[in-house]
Amino acid sequence: MSTYLLTCQCGQKLPVEASQAGLRIRCACGAEPQVPTLRGLAALERATASLTGPRPSAWGPRQAVAFLGLSLLTLAVAAAATLWFTSPKFPEFHYDQRDRQDIEQSVNGLSIQESLELFASMRQDMPPGGELPSIAEYQAKATVHRRCMVATIVVAGIGGLLLLGALLAPRKKDLKRRS
């Protein structure tokens, strides 16, 4: 893209590009000369690379922090959605209706002493901790899932704070105006 030199009323030559045709630009002296149309730009002196110098980056620390915050927030929301839809399900125990009725009848027919003996034998057959393996597995998965969800909430909070901080931080030109 070609760069042209527009002379300000103070004598300073301002680099302008074709994309700025018809716009007003601000000179260091405070004047705001209007950039000529495309046809008028052809009559201006062309700038050499040494006069225009490298173009300043539009990205500064504010934009970098905002990008980092938005990236963290987006990743955390995606992770939270994934965790939400893949949460562990409590194990279901299926009994046939006939089996259930048989168990109820046999237990209901027991004496108190027989019920206590049945309970004691069932306790001996239980794994350590008194839980079925499927329930213990569910609880372990649920604990990991809960910790991952808390971690994603923390990451989302950090990302949100970074983004908010970047949006509320004063711009460089606002700081220059104050001084």
BAKOL-183474 format. One record per atom (N, C-alpha, C): y, z, x; residue in one letter. Coordinates in Angstrom, 2 decimals, padded with zeros to 5 digits, m for minus. Each point is the difference from the previous one (the first is absolute). Example, Ala and Ser with C-alpha at 12.3 -4.5 7.8 and 13.67 -1.06 7.14 Angstrom:
REM residues 2
        y        z        x  res
  m005.69   007.80   013.19    a
   001.19   000.00  m000.89    a
   001.20   000.00   000.90    a
   001.05  m000.72  m000.35    s
   001.19   000.06   000.82    s
   001.09   000.73  m000.77    s
This chain:
REM residues 179
        y        z        x  res
  m001.16   000.00   000.84    m
   001.16   000.00  m000.84    m
   001.23   000.00   000.89    m
   000.98  m000.81  m000.33    s
   001.22  m000.13   000.80    s
   000.95   001.14  m000.30    s
   000.70   000.41   001.05    t
   001.02   001.03  m000.14    t
   001.33  m000.63   000.40    t
   001.02   000.29  m000.80    y
   001.33  m000.54   000.22    y
   000.96   001.15   000.28    y
   001.14  m000.32   000.59    l
   001.00   001.01   000.30    l
   001.20  m000.18  m000.91    l
   000.27   001.00  m000.83    l
   001.13   000.00  m000.91    l
   001.10   000.85   000.64    l
   001.19  m000.57   000.13    t
   001.10   000.72   000.63    t
   000.73   000.83  m001.05    t
   000.16   001.27   000.30    c
   000.70   000.93  m000.89    c
   001.50  m000.12   000.29    c
   000.83   000.56  m000.87    q
   001.45  m000.04   000.20    q
   000.42   000.80   001.22    q
  m000.86   000.93   000.45    c
   000.32   000.80   001.19    c
  m000.38  m000.74   001.28    c
  m000.70  m001.15  m000.12    g
  m000.38  m000.80   001.15    g
  m001.45   000.19   000.42    g
  m000.66   000.99  m000.57    q
  m001.41   000.24   000.36    q
  m000.88  m001.06  m000.65    q
  m001.02  m000.46   000.75    k
  m000.93  m001.00  m000.53    k
  m001.23   000.71  m000.54    k
  m000.25  m000.21  m001.30    l
  m001.10   000.68  m000.68    l
  m001.17  m000.97  m000.18    l
  m001.20   000.39   000.42    p
  m001.16  m000.88  m000.21    p
  m000.41   000.01  m001.48    p
  m000.20  m001.19  m000.57    v
  m000.44  m000.13  m001.38    v
  m001.13  m001.03  m000.06    v
  m000.83   000.12  m001.02    e
  m001.11  m000.94  m000.18    e
   000.20  m000.75  m001.31    e
  m000.75  m001.08  m000.15    a
   000.12  m000.83  m001.19    a
  m000.32   000.79  m001.26    a
  m000.86   001.00   000.11    s
  m000.36   000.80  m001.18    s
   001.18   000.83  m000.50    s
   001.06   000.15   000.80    q
   001.17   000.78  m000.39    q
   001.12  m000.88  m000.56    q
  m000.25  m001.30  m000.16    a
   001.03  m000.94  m000.46    a
   000.58   000.47  m001.34    a
   001.33   000.04  m000.07    g
   000.68   000.38  m001.22    g
   000.20   001.50  m000.16    g
  m000.59   000.82   000.86    l
   000.12   001.45  m000.10    l
   001.17   000.51   000.84    l
   000.37   001.24  m000.23    r
   001.01   000.66   000.82    r
  m000.74   000.91   000.97    r
   000.47   000.03   001.25    i
  m000.57   000.91   000.99    i
   001.09   000.90   000.52    i
  m000.39   001.14   000.55    r
   000.98   000.96   000.48    r
   000.10  m000.08   001.51    r
   001.21  m000.09   000.46    c
   000.30  m000.02   001.43    c
   000.23   001.44   000.46    c
  m000.09   000.24   001.30    a
   000.26   001.33   000.55    a
   001.42   000.45  m000.27    a
   000.93  m000.96  m000.16    c
   001.41   000.35  m000.26    c
   000.22   000.44  m001.44    c
  m001.00  m000.20  m000.87    g
   000.12   000.38  m001.40    g
   000.25  m001.17  m000.93    g
   000.36  m001.15   000.56    a
   000.22  m001.19  m000.83    a
  m001.34  m000.52  m000.52    a
   000.06  m000.70  m001.11    e
  m001.20  m000.57  m000.60    e
   000.17  m001.51  m000.20    e
  m000.18  m000.77   001.08    p
   000.14  m001.46  m000.15    p
  m001.17  m000.57  m000.80    p
   000.27  m001.10  m000.70    q
  m001.04  m000.64  m000.78    q
  m000.68  m001.06   000.86    q
  m001.33  m000.02  m000.06    v
  m000.78  m001.00   000.74    v
   000.11  m001.31  m000.77    v
   000.29  m001.12   000.69    p
   000.12  m001.28  m000.71    p
  m001.32  m000.43  m000.63    p
   000.07  m001.01  m000.85    t
  m001.20  m000.56  m000.61    t
  m000.81  m000.70   001.07    t
  m001.16  m000.50  m000.36    l
  m000.87  m000.67   000.97    l
   000.71  m001.17   000.67    l
   000.74  m000.74  m000.77    r
   000.73  m001.14   000.55    r
   001.06   000.48   000.99    r
   000.67   001.09  m000.31    g
   001.03   000.55   000.87    g
  m000.56   000.64   001.26    g
  m001.25   000.50  m000.07    l
  m000.63   000.60   001.19    l
  m000.19  m001.03   001.11    l
  m000.25  m001.26  m000.38    a
  m000.23  m001.05   000.99    a
   001.24  m000.20   000.88    a
   001.16   000.33  m000.50    a
   001.23  m000.18   000.78    a
   000.23   001.16   000.97    a
  m000.71   001.11  m000.17    l
   000.18   001.17   000.88    l
  m000.74  m000.19   001.33    l
   000.43   000.76   000.98    e
  m000.64   000.01   001.31    e
  m001.38   000.66  m000.12    e
  m000.99  m000.62   000.66    r
  m001.35   000.58  m000.01    r
  m000.09   001.10   001.04    r
  m000.69   001.07  m000.37    a
  m000.14   001.14   000.92    a
  m001.18  m000.25   000.93    a
   000.17   000.43   001.23    t
  m001.12  m000.08   000.95    t
  m000.76   001.32  m000.10    t
  m001.22   000.01   000.51    a
  m000.85   001.18  m000.09    a
   000.64   001.20   000.69    a
   000.75  m000.22   001.09    s
   000.61   001.11   000.72    s
   001.12   000.65  m000.80    s
   000.71  m000.78  m000.83    l
   001.08   000.56  m000.79    l
  m000.51   000.82  m001.17    l
  m001.04  m000.49  m000.64    t
  m000.50   000.70  m001.18    t
  m000.85   001.19   000.39    t
  m000.73  m000.09   001.10    g
  m000.85   001.10   000.46    g
  m001.16   000.22  m000.95    g
  m000.83   000.94   000.32    p
  m001.14   000.26  m000.89    p
   000.49   000.61  m001.31    p
  m000.64  m000.40  m001.07    r
   000.37   000.53  m001.30    r
  m000.52   001.42  m000.13    r
   000.82   000.90  m000.48    p
  m000.47   001.37  m000.15    p
  m001.10   000.05  m001.07    p
  m000.94   000.85   000.24    s
  m001.11   000.14  m000.94    s
   000.50   000.67  m001.28    s
  m000.49  m000.46  m001.11    a
   000.37   000.61  m001.27    a
  m000.76   001.32  m000.20    a
  m001.03   000.21   000.83    w
  m000.80   001.22  m000.11    w
   000.53   001.05   000.94    w
   000.31   001.14  m000.56    g
   000.42   001.14   000.78    g
  m000.95   001.16  m000.27    g
   000.34   001.16   000.45    p
  m000.86   001.17  m000.23    p
  m000.21   000.31  m001.48    p
   001.05  m000.19  m000.81    r
  m000.13   000.26  m001.45    r
  m001.08  m000.88  m000.62    r
   000.05  m001.29   000.35    q
  m000.96  m000.93  m000.58    q
  m001.41   000.31   000.49    q
  m000.13   000.38   001.27    a
  m001.32   000.33   000.54    a
  m000.58   001.23  m000.70    a
   000.83   001.02  m000.20    v
  m000.47   001.21  m000.68    v
  m000.34  m000.31  m001.46    v
   000.82  m000.82  m000.65    a
  m000.27  m000.38  m001.38    a
  m001.31  m000.78  m000.09    a
  m000.22  m000.92   000.94    f
  m001.24  m000.77   000.00    f
  m001.21   000.91   000.23    f
   000.12   000.93   000.94    l
  m001.09   000.95   000.27    l
  m000.29   000.84  m001.23    l
   001.05   000.52  m000.63    g
  m000.18   000.82  m001.21    g
  m000.63  m000.78  m001.13    g
   000.45  m001.23  m000.21    l
  m000.56  m000.83  m001.06    l
  m001.45  m000.36   000.30    l
  m000.31  m000.25   001.26    s
  m001.39  m000.31   000.38    s
  m000.91   001.20  m000.24    s
   000.44   001.18   000.42    l
  m000.81   001.21  m000.22    l
  m000.19   000.26  m001.49    l
   001.06  m000.15  m000.75    l
  m000.07   000.23  m001.44    l
  m000.96  m000.99  m000.66    l
   000.08  m001.26   000.37    t
  m000.88  m001.02  m000.57    t
  m001.46   000.27   000.35    t
  m000.27   000.31   001.26    l
  m001.38   000.28   000.41    l
  m000.54   001.24  m000.71    l
   000.82   001.02  m000.14    a
  m000.45   001.23  m000.65    a
  m000.29  m000.24  m001.49    a
   000.83  m000.79  m000.65    v
  m000.24  m000.31  m001.42    v
  m001.29  m000.80  m000.15    v
  m000.23  m000.96   000.90    a
  m001.24  m000.79  m000.06    a
  m001.21   000.89   000.25    a
   000.10   000.92   000.97    a
  m001.11   000.91   000.29    a
  m000.25   000.94  m001.17    a
   001.07   000.51  m000.62    a
  m000.15   000.90  m001.14    a
  m000.65  m000.72  m001.19    a
   000.39  m001.25  m000.22    a
  m000.61  m000.77  m001.09    a
  m001.48  m000.23   000.27    a
  m000.32  m000.31   001.25    t
  m001.41  m000.19   000.36    t
  m000.78   001.29  m000.19    t
   000.56   001.10   000.45    l
  m000.67   001.30  m000.16    l
  m000.17   000.36  m001.47    l
   001.01  m000.32  m000.79    w
  m000.06   000.32  m001.43    w
  m001.19  m000.70  m000.66    w
  m000.18  m001.28   000.33    f
  m001.05  m000.77  m000.65    f
  m001.38   000.22   000.62    f
  m000.06   000.65   001.16    t
  m001.30   000.23   000.65    t
  m000.33   001.49   000.07    t
   000.59   000.79  m000.88    s
  m000.26   001.44   000.04    s
  m001.47   000.27  m000.34    s
  m000.59   001.03   000.65    p
  m001.41   000.29  m000.25    p
  m000.20   000.49  m001.44    p
  m001.10  m000.39  m000.56    k
  m000.34   000.38  m001.38    k
  m000.99   001.15   000.02    k
   000.18   000.94  m000.92    f
  m000.92   001.12  m000.10    f
  m001.38  m000.54  m000.41    f
  m001.06   000.50   000.65    p
  m001.33  m000.53  m000.32    p
  m000.39   000.31  m001.45    p
  m000.62  m000.97  m000.61    e
  m000.46   000.17  m001.38    e
  m001.49   000.28   000.01    e
  m000.40   000.93  m000.83    f
  m001.41   000.33  m000.13    f
  m000.46  m000.48  m001.36    f
  m001.00  m000.85   000.03    h
  m000.49  m000.60  m001.24    h
  m001.33   000.64  m000.38    h
  m000.04   000.45  m001.21    y
  m001.24   000.54  m000.55    y
  m000.36  m000.82  m001.22    y
  m001.26  m000.26  m000.09    d
  m000.50  m000.66  m001.20    d
   000.06   001.05  m001.11    d
   000.30  m000.41  m001.21    q
   000.12   000.94  m001.12    q
  m001.30   000.77  m000.19    q
  m001.12  m000.68   000.17    r
  m001.30   000.66  m000.17    r
  m000.21   001.06   001.10    r
   000.37  m000.34   001.24    d
  m000.12   000.96   001.10    d
   000.86   001.22  m000.26    d
   001.19  m000.23  m000.49    r
   000.91   001.11  m000.28    r
  m000.58   000.93  m001.07    r
  m000.55  m000.59  m001.04    q
  m000.59   000.81  m001.07    q
  m001.21   000.78   000.52    q
  m000.80  m000.62   000.86    d
  m001.17   000.69   000.57    d
   000.44   001.17   000.87    d
   001.04  m000.21   000.80    i
   000.49   001.07   000.86    i
   000.57   001.14  m000.83    i
   000.78  m000.33  m001.03    e
   000.57   001.04  m000.85    e
  m001.09   000.81  m000.70    e
  m001.03  m000.67  m000.50    q
  m001.08   000.71  m000.69    q
  m000.76   000.91   000.96    q
  m000.28  m000.50   001.22    s
  m000.77   000.83   000.94    s
   000.83   001.18   000.48    s
   001.32  m000.18   000.20    v
   000.84   001.11   000.44    v
   000.23   000.98  m001.14    v
   000.18  m000.50  m001.21    n
   000.23   000.89  m001.14    n
  m001.23   000.85  m000.31    n
  m001.16  m000.47   000.36    g
  m001.23   000.75  m000.28    g
  m000.34   001.03   001.05    g
   000.79   000.11   001.05    l
  m000.30   000.96   001.06    l
   000.49   001.39  m000.35    l
  m000.74   000.99   000.52    s
   000.46   001.38  m000.14    s
   001.09   000.25   001.03    s
   000.60   001.17  m000.07    i
   001.07   000.33   000.94    i
  m000.56   000.04   001.41    i
  m001.17   000.61   000.18    q
  m000.61   000.10   001.33    q
  m000.32  m001.40   000.53    q
  m000.53  m000.89  m000.83    e
  m000.32  m001.37   000.42    e
   001.27  m000.79   000.34    e
   001.08   000.25  m000.75    s
   001.28  m000.67   000.27    s
   000.54   000.41   001.36    s
  m000.09   001.33   000.31    l
   000.47   000.49   001.29    l
  m000.84  m000.58   001.14    l
  m001.32  m000.10  m000.19    e
  m000.86  m000.58   001.03    e
   000.32  m001.49   000.21    e
   000.23  m000.73  m001.10    l
   000.35  m001.42   000.09    l
   001.34  m000.16   000.74    l
   000.96   000.85  m000.32    f
   001.30  m000.05   000.65    f
  m000.14   000.29   001.49    f
  m000.81   001.02   000.36    a
  m000.20   000.34   001.41    a
  m000.66  m001.15   000.76    a
  m000.96  m000.66  m000.61    s
  m000.67  m001.12   000.68    s
   000.94  m001.19   000.15    s
   000.86  m000.20  m001.01    m
   000.97  m001.10   000.10    m
   001.02   000.27   001.10    m
   000.38   001.27   000.17    r
   000.96   000.35   001.06    r
  m000.60  m000.23   001.37    r
  m001.32   000.24   000.14    q
  m000.65  m000.22   001.29    q
  m000.06  m001.49   000.34    q
  m000.15  m000.83  m001.02    d
  m000.09  m001.44   000.21    d
   001.37  m000.64   000.28    d
   001.07   000.73  m000.31    m
   001.35  m000.55   000.21    m
   000.30  m000.08   001.50    m
   000.76  m001.01   000.41    p
   000.40  m000.10   001.41    p
   000.98   001.13   000.35    p
   000.23   000.23   001.30    p
   000.96   001.04   000.40    p
   001.37  m000.28  m000.62    p
   000.64   001.04  m000.44    g
   001.29  m000.16  m000.66    g
  m000.16  m000.08  m001.51    g
  m001.21  m000.16  m000.49    g
  m000.26  m000.01  m001.43    g
   000.47  m001.24  m000.72    g
   000.15  m001.12   000.70    e
   000.46  m001.22  m000.66    e
  m001.03  m001.11   000.19    e
  m000.03  m000.88  m000.96    l
  m000.86  m001.17   000.11    l
   000.58  m000.93   001.06    l
  m000.86  m000.75   000.71    p
   000.52  m000.89   001.05    p
   001.03  m001.00  m000.52    p
  m000.19  m000.52  m001.19    s
   000.94  m000.99  m000.52    s
   001.37   000.63  m000.27    s
   000.02   001.27  m000.43    i
   001.27   000.66  m000.24    i
   000.68   000.33   001.33    i
  m000.77   000.45   000.99    a
   000.57   000.29   001.32    a
   000.57  m001.26   000.63    a
  m000.70  m001.12  m000.17    e
   000.49  m001.28   000.53    e
   001.30  m000.41  m000.70    e
   000.03   000.20  m001.31    y
   001.22  m000.31  m000.76    y
   001.17   000.85   000.49    y
  m000.24   001.30   000.19    q
   001.09   000.88   000.43    q
   000.51  m000.38   001.39    q
  m000.90  m000.41   000.89    a
   000.43  m000.43   001.34    a
   000.85  m001.26  m000.09    a
  m000.43  m000.96  m000.81    k
   000.77  m001.24  m000.18    k
   001.34   000.29  m000.66    k
   000.00   000.90  m000.98    a
   001.24   000.33  m000.71    a
   001.00   000.68   000.95    a
  m000.50   000.82   000.92    t
   000.88   000.67   000.96    t
   000.64  m001.02   000.94    t
  m000.80  m000.93   000.51    v
   000.55  m001.05   000.87    v
   001.00  m000.85  m000.77    v
  m000.33  m000.34  m001.23    h
   000.88  m000.81  m000.84    h
   001.32   000.71  m000.23    h
  m000.04   001.28  m000.29    r
   001.21   000.77  m000.25    r
   000.87   000.06   001.26    r
  m000.62   000.20   001.16    r
   000.76   000.04   001.26    r
   000.65  m001.35   000.30    r
  m000.72  m001.08  m000.26    c
   000.57  m001.35   000.21    c
   001.18  m000.24  m000.94    c
  m000.14   000.46  m001.24    m
   001.08  m000.18  m000.97    m
   001.24   000.79   000.42    m
  m000.20   001.21   000.50    v
   001.13   000.81   000.48    v
   000.66  m000.70   001.19    v
  m000.81  m000.55   000.91    a
   000.55  m000.71   001.16    a
   000.83  m001.20  m000.43    a
  m000.47  m000.76  m001.00    t
   000.77  m001.16  m000.46    t
   001.30   000.43  m000.66    t
  m000.02   001.13  m000.69    i
   001.22   000.50  m000.63    i
   001.00   000.42   001.09    i
  m000.49   000.63   001.06    v
   000.88   000.39   001.11    v
   000.60  m001.24   000.67    v
  m000.83  m001.02   000.25    v
   000.49  m001.24   000.63    v
   001.01  m000.69  m000.92    v
  m000.28  m000.02  m001.29    a
   000.95  m000.60  m000.95    a
   001.31   000.77   000.00    a
  m000.06   001.31   000.08    g
   001.22   000.82   000.06    g
   000.81  m000.28   001.24    g
  m000.68  m000.11   001.15    i
   000.70  m000.31   001.24    i
   000.64  m001.39  m000.09    i
  m000.75  m000.97  m000.52    g
   000.55  m001.35  m000.16    g
   001.19  m000.02  m000.94    g
  m000.10   000.74  m001.09    g
   001.11   000.06  m000.95    g
   001.23   000.65   000.61    g
  m000.20   001.06   000.78    l
   001.14   000.66   000.65    l
   000.65  m000.91   001.05    l
  m000.83  m000.73   000.77    l
   000.56  m000.94   000.98    l
   000.82  m001.08  m000.70    l
  m000.56  m000.55  m001.06    l
   000.70  m001.05  m000.74    l
   001.30   000.53  m000.59    l
  m000.06   001.16  m000.61    l
   001.20   000.59  m000.59    l
   001.03   000.32   001.06    l
  m000.44   000.53   001.14    g
   000.92   000.29   001.09    g
   000.69  m001.24   000.53    g
  m000.78  m001.09   000.12    a
   000.58  m001.25   000.49    a
   001.00  m000.57  m001.01    a
  m000.29   000.15  m001.27    l
   000.92  m000.54  m001.01    l
   001.27   000.83  m000.12    l
  m000.10   001.30   000.25    l
   001.17   000.86  m000.14    l
   000.79   000.17   001.29    l
  m000.57  m000.42   001.13    a
   000.69   000.14   001.29    a
   001.23  m000.91   000.01    a
   001.09   000.48   000.59    p
   001.21  m000.83   000.05    p
  m000.21  m001.21   000.91    p
   000.61  m001.12  m000.35    r
  m000.09  m001.21   000.81    r
   000.93   000.12   001.20    r
  m000.24  m000.84   001.02    k
   000.84   000.04   001.20    k
   001.46  m000.30  m000.34    k
   000.21  m000.99  m000.85    k
   001.39  m000.37  m000.31    k
   000.68   001.09  m000.81    k
  m000.78   000.80  m000.79    d
   000.60   001.11  m000.73    d
   000.43   001.10   000.98    d
  m000.80   000.18   001.07    l
   000.35   000.99   001.01    l
   001.24  m000.43   000.78    l
   000.13  m001.32   000.27    k
   001.14  m000.50   000.74    k
   001.28   000.16  m000.81    k
  m000.08  m000.18  m001.31    r
   001.18   000.12  m000.86    r
   000.52   001.44  m000.01    r
  m000.90   000.98   000.08    r
   000.41   001.40  m000.04    r
   000.74   000.42   001.26    r
  m000.37  m000.61   001.13    s
   000.61   000.42   001.27    s
   001.28  m000.73   000.32    s
